[in-house]
Amino acid sequence: MHLAKPSWLGHFDDKNQRTAIFSVHVHPDGSRLATGGLDNKIKLWSTASLIDVDKANDSSVPRLLCTLGLHNGSVLCVRWSNKDGRYLASGSDDQLVLIWEWDKSTEGWGGSVFGSGEHNIENWKPIRRLSGHQSDVADLAWSRTNTYLASCGLDSLIFIWDGKTFEKLHKLDQHLGFVKGVTWDPVGEYLATESDDKTVKIWRTTDWSVQAEISEPYTSSPTTTFYRRLSWSPDGSHVATANGAQGAVAIAAIFNRGEWRTDISLVGHDSAIEVVAFNPVLFMIPDSDDADPNSETMGSVCAVGSQDHSISVWVTRNARPLFVCQKPFDQSVLDLAWSPDGTQLYACSYDGTVVVLQFLNKEFGTRVSEEEHEKLLTKYGFTVKEPIILESTTQLNLESEYAITKHKEKSDRMANMMAPMDSTTVDMDIGTPEPNNNLIIGSKTTDFGPSNIQSQPLPSVETPINNELSTNTNGVSTSTSNTMTNTAIHQQTVTMTKDGKRRIQPQFLRSLTSSTPQLQPNISLTSEQIVVDSSTSNNGLTSTPIPLNNNNQKLTTEDILGNEMDAPSRVLPPGGIPTLVIGNKRSAPSDTTTQSSKRQNVSGKMQSEVDQQPSILRSSLVSPSVAMSQVRLATHKVLSYLAKDRLDGASLKLECYNFNENTPSQIMCTRGKTTVWFDYVPSGVILITGHSQYSAVACEDGSIYIYSAAGRRLLPVIMLESSASFLEICKDYLLVLTQVGLLSIWDLRNLKAIVHSVSIAPILSSASLNSDDFSSSASIISAHVRSNGIPLLITSTNDAWCYHFDMHVWTRVYDPRYTSKDSTGSEVGEVDGGGILASLENYARQGGVKNLGSLSHLRRFSGNDTPGQPNHLIGYLENQLVSAELVNSPAEYKKLLFQYAQKIADEEAEYRLHELCIHLLGPTNKQKILEGMSKRQLLEEVLTILSSNRSLQRHVTEYKNALNK
């Protein structure tokens, strides 16, 4: 055995003083050594200069290969991925895990390290930033096949990350103290962790529950160690742990697999043990130096590092250490790492130095071959994956295209991370308005309902809006300010409680009749000093907190509901159009309850300044059909003035003036100060909408008037069974949702009904009610019509529903129960950008829905990695995929399709592969999925993704050849 302690290897501060080195690890090819230190940096060293004296003195042989410095805290752990060492994972006390990859495209560039004279030979770049820990990340471990990456920290948590996509899969939180060590079973069946709660836990990877908990050797162990780094033996039969104790004697306890009992204790160190590390190679070890070679038995080698500054090396079947290196350091040993061939042991210390112990050939015995090693693991259920031979040039070409595509995605992602953020929101302060009897609700058109669903920033207040965008349906003034300074500025209301504490009044957000994503109007309630202002985020969607009064008590309908609408029930759901549903119980109750609603004065200011200040004239008429309906939506009141600006994206404006009941209402379309057209209607107008081609108004008596761009009536008056609660127009389609819950959509160009009087009762869960009494149900937050005529309804529970024309049924295209509660990282199945599904996802995450994320674990990997057995995530992606097609969102459909194809490749789901490829190959006369998307073009890209798994190459080649015919 030889010992080397290079003086030039270290981490140095600004004064060129050594700083602590917390972690060390060797690349799987043995050519690089990674170290992480107190200086917040990771350094990659050439091992040739460490183990070869001649190369160490050769100036042409580089010593330092690269310095990585993106962490904002001390780097506490570095770990290479197994097999090819493609990734380097680093954990720091900045609470982050960074994933690094060698960017060989810039290998010749090198580059200098900022603020130092160091020069990078290799260029390693961060490709993923994994957040989730709330304190220092103490240890990391890759599973044998790189399926998982485990991280643990001083927040007492263990996170399991996907080894390919690096999405967060699971959070293990049963430890009660700092978790300072983690290691994987080489078979992949278990994960072991050690904590300052003086326990070692064994976790099953099938369901991530605790298989066993060992505490006996650690009850008297000190809590002064920096780490508790444990290690699993390469044959999978034992786990060696750090910081054990037998009374006052420090030990490294080793327990066996299955029974999880302590069989062996490595005794001899004077102070607590920080780290243990098994040699990755198994050896045939003779019983003694002069023993018969045929009497050799298989054994493993384990190294131990302690706070007594010493290192010991043990053969597990011997009672005494094979070798002890006394005090090579001046401080505690913090980490140990073996070379892949098992002949070098690297150790680092808090004193900032690294020691290399190089063992001679056969010093431990005869090495066991890799084939015999894997065969030994099969008794615990390990399956050896045979290498897949390339069978055709088609597969080779597709693999090349896939590599180029993935590299481009990484480059684009880095460019997006470095690009400046576009300002897409308007800042508005919220405060208490002056009480008055007027109500104007401001609304802004966004890209929630148009045909152009590409990810684009929202238009600013000065930017004209496309005339094909879906428009407002609430029929009230939506004059948008031309500058941010025109926005109504308020101050938050601050009150003092009896104990002298300050309280800021809560903000209650709810919508009335907007068909745009700006779901919550500007409402103020003088009775409880509740002020609401609608601030737009992703596609205008906003959060919806529960309203409270000064005593933090939940407000009732009487406290909330104002003069702008008449309520159908005593309880107002948290947002949207209040609805009332009558249940289906067959026998009538003995008595009935008379509903009453109490009215209160309401004052409000619109979001932007307008020319007219409307007042509430009266409650609108109630149709007799409402009394017979099982579904009843709230009724709009008649306002003196309604307006809709920027119908053409510029200066075209639609206005309405209501008067007393005996005077006709006036409708006027103007451009600037010029009147384009005007008309009179005999009944009070409650809703207006329109764009550059069509306009429509809804009256209190249930009548609908539709106009062309020139003001020509396209049809005689349309009379509905009750007045409208929602009115929206998009392109050629007009949507009306009536007070009795019947939905109709008309094609204005061809003058025909697309949807005729379809009840929304199924999406309000009326079948679940078991009483004839009036009951509150889910509210309708908004009703949209997409550019393809598909209706989209969003409820107060954040469910989104579309009506399937061919099936004549309501389908749920978005379920908040599958929404991740946080947006950290990038999860498979999430969509981003400006699409409709992304807007719903973000809105649900911000809205505080009660059942949010209750099924989100089904989006993640279930632990069953058997090829050909798809997990829950595939089913979730399939649902997302058909939803994106139904709501006519091509960009989201394409992204989800590629995620789905990648998951099929990862899981080797052959049956789903055939279904997908046959669907995309399809007949030549049906080659369009969505507008501008060809099935065969999508299949080209899907086959490139499927080629990432060479096990599927025969199927990929088959469909590639069929595509080329």
Order of alpha helices (4+ residues) and beta strands (2+ residues): beta-beta-beta-beta-beta-beta-alpha-alpha-beta-beta-beta-beta-beta-beta-beta-beta-beta-beta-beta-beta-beta-beta-beta-beta-beta-beta-beta-beta-beta-beta-beta-beta-beta-beta-beta-beta-alpha-alpha-beta-beta-beta-beta-alpha-beta-beta-beta-beta-beta-beta-beta-beta-beta-beta-beta-beta-beta-beta-beta-beta-beta-beta-beta-beta-beta-beta-alpha-alpha-alpha-alpha-alpha-alpha
